[in-house]
């Protein structure tokens, strides 16, 4: 290829690069004559490259006469100082309108090192401000936002994590990057990944923030948290077709508020059950039947089984004798009526000794069925709560609630509810031991 051919190729390449830039760009030689003018500059001001190149400065066409000298001095001064100079001034469009632009100009040295001209990149001020706001917002979200921000790539792995999110995961920011979500969450990962995949595939986030219950793996152990989450699809602004870059996931920890709401709803429901059970028990002639009715109401949302053992005299005060009197649901294997031959240390006997409640669960690794049969409980028992029955200062028996593996172990709040039920059941059993009053209409 000849030297002239290589020169033409270089000029074509330079022209293509300049026209492909997102910013408007023009260049001046040492005398202030325009040598380059790209398509973005033409779009902003309306002047074509043919109309702009060769003109000396902006005077008389792209700037008002009163401002021409000041604008030229500020632009050309860039070749006398190191670095870039930033200015703002008004330019004129071809139609006569005014556009406020922000410029960045710098000197261009020649082959001998002396100033050979100036290049100037400019954009409309409002567009530049929008860009700066977007950058500032991104930096603020990633640095010290009051909610967690995680940018998830198309492989559903964290690509950027802010400080708040790192604290929520109990880890450092860099330690989370590139790791599968299944390594970070013990529970809730399927629901989270489903939401992320939906946003990537459909391009639209859920219509409202989602509340996700997750179990986070931390160095201190697994923590159960509730995160109110929102999702945004991220697309490349440089591609003609929307190209997904991932999903922006913003979340806020609402565990305490959500747990308080759940506790309040639970208390309201349990209070309603106690009220309804009292109304139903009042219609039972037999106090033992009334006690069984109370157990039926108590099981709703609380446990799978309830076992009622009444204390009978055995002649040995050190060895109380409990008799299975009722079970709900009835006729369960291992829950039939008859003497409950509990071994020493049985949770029901512990409840009698303590005059309180005892909670227990099957040990991990031990067959739950064997564990339950040894204690004369239904075979699906995995968690149990035994509480004492007391009335008029006397112990009248023990009440046991049993949960299967699908439920969580009993907690302190559950024990308080069980004790409230036990107080009412104990009163029914105490009433059963008293002479029955005459019915309405009986002859005295």
N, C-alpha and C positions, 0 to 999 in steps of 0.2 A: 504494500500500500504506500502511496506517495505521501510526502510530508503534508501536502495540501489536503489529501484525503483524510489523514489522521486528524488534522486540524478541524475539518468539517465535522468528523465524527465526535470529537470532543465538544465542539460547540453545540451539536444536536443533543448530546448527553446532558450538558449543562442546562440547556433550555428545557429539556424534559424534567430534570430535577427541580428546577425553579417553578415550573408550572404545576408540578405535583405537590408543592408545599401547601399546608393548611394556612400558613400566615402569608400576608401580603409582603412582598419584598421588592425593593428597588435599590439600585447602586449608582453612585456618582463617581466620576473621576476626580482628579485633584483640582480641576477647575469648576467642579460643581455641575458638570454636564451628566445627565442621566444616561447610563449605559445598559441597565437591565430593568425590566418591568414584567412581573409575572401575572398569571391569570387571576390570582386572588386580589392583587392590587387593582386589576381591571374591574373585578366584581364589586369591590367596595366603592371605587370612585367613578367607574364608568368610562374611564379613559383607556383606550387600547394601547398595547405596546408600541404600535406604529405611531400613535399620537404622542406618546410620552418620551420614548427614547430619542435622544438628541437635543432635548430641551435643556436649557440651563436653569437648574433649580425649579421651584414651583411657582415662581413669580409670574403673574399675569394669566394663570390658567387653573392651578390647583390650590391656590391660597390667595387670600385677600391682599390687595396691594399694601395695606397698612401693616400687615403681619409678615410680609414676604422677607424683609431683611432679617427680622428676628428669627424666623424659622430657619433661614439659610445659615445664619451664624451658629445656631444651636446644633444643626445637623453636621455642618462641616467641622465644628470644633472637636468632633469625636476622633479625627485623625491626629490630633495633637496631644491626646491624653490616653493613657492605657485603660484597657477594660471597656465595658459597655456603658453607654449613656442612655438614660431613660427620660423621655420627655412626653408631654401631652400637649397637643395643640389641635386646632380645627383646620381641616382641609375642605376644599370645594369639590363637589361632584360635577360631572359633565353637565348635569341638568341644572346646576346652580345651587344645589342644596349644600348644607354644611354637615360634616361628619367629624365628631370628636374622636381622635385616634390616640393611642399610646404607642410610642415608637421605642425601639431599642436599636441604637446605632453604634458602630465601631469602625475604627480605621482599618484600611486595607494597605499593608506595606508592599512596596514594589520589590523587584529583584535586588535592588541596591539597599533595601532596608528603609528607604525614605518613604513618607506618606504618598500613596498612589491613589487614594480615594476613600470613599466611605460606603459601607452597605447599611441599609436601613430596613428593618422588619417592623411592620406596623399592623395593628388590628383595631377594630372598633372598641372603644373603651367599655361599652356594656358587655360585649362578648368576652373581653379580657377579664372583667370583673366577675362574670358568671363562671369562667374557668377557675379564677382564684378562689371564689366561694366554694366551688366543688372540691378543689384540692384542700381548702381549709376544713371543710366539713369532713372529708375523708380522714384527714390527720386527727381531727378532734375525736371522731368515732373510734379510731384505732388507738388513741393514747389514753384518754381519761374519761370516757363516757360512763354514765351511771347505769348502763345496761350492757349486757354481753353482746359483742359483735363478732361473728365468725364468718369468714368468706370460705365457702366450700367449693372445691373444684368439681368438674364434671364426673370425677371418679368417687365423689362423695367423701372426700378427705379434706380436713382443714388446711387451707392455704395461707390464711392470715387470721390471727387471733388477737383481740385487744386485751388489755390488762384485766378488765373486769371479767371477761370470759375465762381467762386463764385461772383467776382466783376461784371462779365457780367450779372449774374442773379440778381444782386442787393441784395445779401443776404450773410449770413455767410456760411462757408463750411459745418458745421454740420447740419444747418437748412435745407439743400437741401437733405440730405441723406434719402432714403426710401420713398420719396414723389412721387406720380404719376406725369408724365411730364405734364399732363393736368392741374395740379394745378400751374405749373410754367409758362406755356405758354398759352396765350389767343388765339393765332392763330399760325398755322404752326405745331401744335403737330401731326396732322394726317400724314403729309409728313415725319416728323422726325421719328415717330414710324414705319412707313412703311419701311424706310431705315434700321432701327435697326432690325426689324423682318426679312427682306431679308438677312441681314448678318448672323443672327442667324440660319436661315433655310438653306441657301445655302452655308454658310461658306466662301463666297467670297465677298469682299467689292465692291462697285460701281467702274467702271473702272477709274473714274476721280473724283476729289473732287466735292461735290455738293454745290450749293448756295441755302441756305434756308432762306426765309424771315419769320421771326417769330415776334410775339408780346409778349414781356416779361412782366410778372406781377411783378412790384417792389413796394416798399412802397411809392415811389413818383408817381406812376401811371403806365399805360401801355406804353412801349417803343417799337417802330417798329425798328427792326434790321435785318441786312443781315449777315449771318454767312456762311463762306466757310468751309465746313465740310468734314472730312474724317473718315472712320470707319474701325476697325480691330476686327475680331473675336478673343476672348480670350478662349484658351483651356487649360485644366489642363495638366501640363507636367508629372504628376505622374501616370496618368491612361494609360492603354494599349490601350484602345479605346479613340478617341477624345471626351472629355466631355466638352461642352461649359460652360464657367463660366460667359459669358456675352459679351459685346461689348465695345471696347475702342473707344470713340468718341472724336476726336480732332477738334477744330474749331477756326477760327480767324474772328474777326469782320471787315468786309469790307464795312460797311454801307456807310461811307462817299465817298469812291471810287466808289461804285456801284451807289449811288445816283447821283454823279457828272456825271457818264457815262450816266445814264438815262436822266438827265437834258440836257446834250449835244445832245443826240439823239432826244429828244423832240424838242429842239430849231431848230435842223436841219430839222426835219419833218415839223414843223410849218412854217419855212422860205420857204421851198419848196411849201407848200400849198399856201402861200401868192403869191409866184411867179406864180404858175399855175393859181390861181384865177385871177391875173392881166392879164395874157395872154387870158383867156377865156372871161373876162369882156370887153376886148378891141374889141372883135368881136360882141358885142351886140349894136344894134342901140339905144335901149331905155336905158337910164341911170338907170331907176328903175329896169329894168331887169338885168342890170349889177350888181346892188347892191344885188339882190336876188341870182345871181350866186356866188358872193363872200361868201354869207352866207352858200351856199351848201358846198363849199370847206372848210369853217371854222369849220363846224360841225365834220369833220372826226377826230376821236380820242379825241374830245374835249367835246361835249355835245350832247344831244338828240334832242333839239329843239332850234331854233333861232327865235325871234320875233322882227320885225322892226316897230317902231312907229314913225311917222313923226309929227313934231310940226306944228300946224296950228294956225292962229290968232283967238282968241276967243273974242276979245274986252275987256277982263279983263286981264291985265298983271300979276295979282296975281294968276290967275287960268289958267295955260296953257292947251291947248287942244291937246291931242295926238290922232292920227288916225292910226289904225293898217293898214299898207301898204303892208307888205309881211310877210310870215312865211315859215320857212324851217324845216321839210317837210311841204308842203302846205296842206290846207283843214283839219287842226287838230281841234278837239272839243275845243272850248274856244279860238281858235286862228284865227278866221275868220276876214275878213276885216270889217272896221267900226270904229266908235269912241270908244276909249278905256276909259271907265269911271272909272278911278282909284280913289280910296278913298284917302283922305289926308294921307300922310305918306307912300304911296306906294313906294317901292324901285326905280321904274322908275322915279317918281317925285323927290325922294331924289337925284338921279343921276343928274337930271336937276339943282336942287338947288346947289349941290356941284360942278358942272361941273367936275365930276369925275366918279368913279366906286363905286358901292355898292354891297356887297356880303351878301347873306342871305340863311338860311336853315330852313326847317320845324322843329318846336320844337319837342323834343322827347315826345312821349305819345299822341301827337295830330294827328288825322287822316290826312295823307298827302293830300288826295284828297280834303278835305274841305279847307285845307290851300291853295292849289293851286287854287281852284275855286274862293275863295275870292279875289285873286289877278289876276284873268282872265288869268291864265296860264294853260297849259295842265295838266290833272289830275294826270299824273305820276310824276309831278314836285316835287322834294324834295330839290334840291339846285338850286339857281338862282344867276346870275351875271348880273347887269344892269349897262350900261355905257352910257355916253352922246355922242351924235353925234355933232361934231363941225366942221365948215368949214368957212374960211375967217373971223374968229373972231365972228361967230354967232352960236347959238345953233339951230340945224335943227331937232333934235329928240332924241330918246333913242333906244338903242339896248339891248335886253335881251337874254341871253343864259340860257338854263334850262337843268339840269341834273336829271336823275332818281336815285332811291335808290341804283342801282348797282355801281354807281360811287362815288368817294370821293367828299367832298365839294370843292368849288373853292378856290384856293390859290392866293397869290399875283402875282406869275408868270402867272397864268391864266388871272388875270385882265390886266396885261401888254399886253398879246396877244390879248385879247378882245378889248383893246383900239387901238391896231394897226389895227385890222379889222375895227373898228368903224371909224377910220380916213379915210380909203378908201371908206367905204360905205357913209360917210357924203359927200365926194367929189362927188360921183355919184349922190346923191340926190340934191346937190347944182347945179350940171350940168343940172339936169332935169328941174330946174326952169329957166334956161337960154334959150334964143332962139336957136333952133337947127340950126347948120350950114348947108349949102346946100351940098347934096351928090355930089359925083364925077359925072360929066356929066349933072348936073342940069343947066337949062338955067338961067343966072343971070337976 
